[in-house]
Amino acid sequence: MRVAVVYESMFGSTRLVAEAIAKGLTAGTDVRVMGVADAPDVLDGFDLLVVGGPTHAWGMSWPSTRRGATLRVGKPGSDLVLEPGADVGPGLREWLASLGGVDVRAAAFDTRIKSPVLFTGRASRSIGRHLARLGLTVVAPPESFLVDKESHLLPGELDRALAWGVQLSAVAEGAPTGRD
Ligand SMILES: Cc1cc2nc3c(=O)[nH]c(=O)nc-3n(C[C@H](O)[C@H](O)[C@H](O)COP(=O)(O)O)c2cc1C
């Protein structure tokens, strides 16, 4: 099975989650982990696409929220470091808009602050909706991995991401797509 894990990340937390998911997926799979700026807009040849990003303003990032994120770096008391190129974009929203329709299995995840979802929103929900609209077969409910108010992953979240990757392999293997 060929898998692409495509992530957007401002401060590195979503990248770490993407890498942990890929580690969970690896048994018997050929996994490529790509920042969204490096992701191709033609996805033929992959059997599973896993897409994740940070929750900004209750959903996927916008250019304005990415600018807001860059302003958090370097503030007194902040140890946040910007991921290379994160200030330039594109974000997932722009990448998804550039994708052609493709018949591939898919799953969505996000990172978000630990608080009831009513207050935080979750980017994975709109990522999943975009993927379905493009004709991909979404094989798992959207999943969130939690950060604290400073955007650092909470303890145990990378283990949970790895376990989600393992679970996705099993689900994706058995799930039919429109092609089947
Ligand atoms: C401009 C901005 C808006 C944010 N809005 C939300 C939000 O609505 N809900 C939430 O749970 N987290 C919000 N966050 C926190 C992000 O989800 C958090 O920074 C992200 O998960 C960290 O992942 P990253 O290091 O991969 O960027 C926001 C962060 C920024 C910078």
The ligand as a Tripos MOL2 file, in Angstrom:
@<TRIPOS>MOLECULE
LIG
   31    33     1     0     0
SMALL
NO_CHARGES

@<TRIPOS>ATOM
      1 C1         -3.9550   32.1650   14.9190 C.3       1 LIG1
      2 C2         -4.2810   30.9230   15.7090 C.ar      1 LIG1
      3 C3         -5.6030   30.5570   15.9190 C.ar      1 LIG1
      4 C4         -5.8910   29.4080   16.6650 C.ar      1 LIG1
      5 N1         -7.2110   29.0210   16.8230 N.ar      1 LIG1
      6 C5         -7.4780   27.8630   17.4860 C.ar      1 LIG1
      7 C6         -8.8300   27.4030   17.5950 C.ar      1 LIG1
      8 O1         -9.8010   28.0190   17.1140 O.2       1 LIG1
      9 N2         -9.0530   26.2220   18.2550 N.ar      1 LIG1
     10 C7         -8.0230   25.5010   18.8100 C.ar      1 LIG1
     11 O2         -8.2950   24.4500   19.3750 O.2       1 LIG1
     12 N3         -6.7350   25.9140   18.7080 N.ar      1 LIG1
     13 C8         -6.4460   27.0750   18.0720 C.ar      1 LIG1
     14 N4         -5.1400   27.4850   17.9420 N.ar      1 LIG1
     15 C9         -4.0780   26.6540   18.5090 C.3       1 LIG1
     16 C10        -3.5560   25.7090   17.4190 C.3       1 LIG1
     17 O3         -4.4650   24.6670   17.2140 O.3       1 LIG1
     18 C11        -2.1740   25.1910   17.7800 C.3       1 LIG1
     19 O4         -1.2920   26.2850   17.6590 O.3       1 LIG1
     20 C12        -1.7620   24.0680   16.8550 C.3       1 LIG1
     21 O5         -2.4930   22.9010   17.1280 O.3       1 LIG1
     22 C13        -0.2970   23.7500   16.9930 C.3       1 LIG1
     23 O6          0.0740   22.9620   15.8890 O.3       1 LIG1
     24 P1          1.3220   23.3350   14.9660 P.3       1 LIG1
     25 O7          2.4860   23.4300   15.9190 O.co2     1 LIG1
     26 O8          1.4400   22.2020   14.0400 O.co2     1 LIG1
     27 O9          1.0240   24.6380   14.2780 O.co2     1 LIG1
     28 C14        -4.8350   28.6220   17.2180 C.ar      1 LIG1
     29 C15        -3.5080   29.0090   16.9940 C.ar      1 LIG1
     30 C16        -3.2340   30.1380   16.2550 C.ar      1 LIG1
     31 C17        -1.7960   30.5190   16.0160 C.3       1 LIG1
@<TRIPOS>BOND
     1     1     2 1
     2     2     3 ar
     3     2    30 ar
     4     3     4 ar
     5     4     5 ar
     6     4    28 ar
     7     5     6 ar
     8     6     7 ar
     9     6    13 1
    10     7     8 2
    11     7     9 ar
    12     9    10 ar
    13    10    11 2
    14    10    12 ar
    15    12    13 ar
    16    13    14 ar
    17    14    15 1
    18    14    28 ar
    19    15    16 1
    20    16    17 1
    21    16    18 1
    22    18    19 1
    23    18    20 1
    24    20    21 1
    25    20    22 1
    26    22    23 1
    27    23    24 1
    28    24    25 2
    29    24    26 1
    30    24    27 1
    31    28    29 ar
    32    29    30 ar
    33    30    31 1
@<TRIPOS>SUBSTRUCTURE
     1 LIG1         1 GROUP 0 **** ****
